[in-house]
Amino acid sequence: MRWIDRIPKWLLVAVAIYLAGAPFVPEPHLTEKWRMLFDGALTRPIDIFDFFLHTTPLVVLAIRLWRDTQRRRQAKD
């Protein structure tokens, strides 16, 4: 997981925000795919791929922030 620590945080934030919102009009893909998932309509392979494509940067950013927090806590102790 150390490879995540080598990615600049500003880049992770920028990519996560961009892919979470893209395309911005008429509705972000991530919103559409989550709605499809909850409705049980996320069945086509391209939609599943698109769901993971737009969600992965958010997951990587969350892992990075969690790891940073853990490291700061260990430094205090």
N, C-alpha and C positions, 0 to 999 in steps of 0.2 A: 504493500500500500504506500510505500515511500514515494512512488512515482507521482502520486497525487500531490504530495508536499512540494514537489519541484515545479508544479504548474503555478504561474503567478495568479494570485487571488483575483486581481482585477480582470484577468482574462477569463477565469471561471465565471465570475459574476456577469461579465459582458455576454459571453456565449449562452449562459443559462437564461438571462433576460431575453436575449434575442430569440432563441429557439422556443422559449415558453410563449412568446407573443407572435411569432411568425406563422403564417402571414397575418398581418394585423387587421386586414379588412377582408371579408365581412365579419369573421370571427376567428380568433386564434385557434390553430389546430389542436393545441393542448386542451383547450376548453371543449372543443368538439369531440376529441377522442375520449376524454373522461366521461362526457355525457353518453357516448356510445357504449363505453364499458359498463356504466351503471344501468343502461337500458338493455344490455345483453346483445347489442348489435355490433360489437367489435369482433367480427368474424373473418373478414377478408384479410389475407396475408399483408397486403399493402397498408391497410389501416393499422394492423398490429405493429408492423415495422415503423410506421409513422409515429405511433404512440411511444415506442421505445426511443426513437430518434429525438423526439421533443422532450422526453422525460429524463433521459440519461444525464444531461448536463446539470439538472437540478439535483439529482441524486449524488453526483460527484461533488458538487458544491457543498451539499449537506455533510458528506463524509469529511471533506476538507475542514469545514468549520468545526465539526465535532472533534477531529484530531487536534486542531489548534487549541480548542478549549481544554482537552485532556492534557496537552503538553503544558499549558499555562498552569493548570492545577498541580501537576507534578512538580513544576518549578517552584511553586509556593511552599510545598511540603519539604 
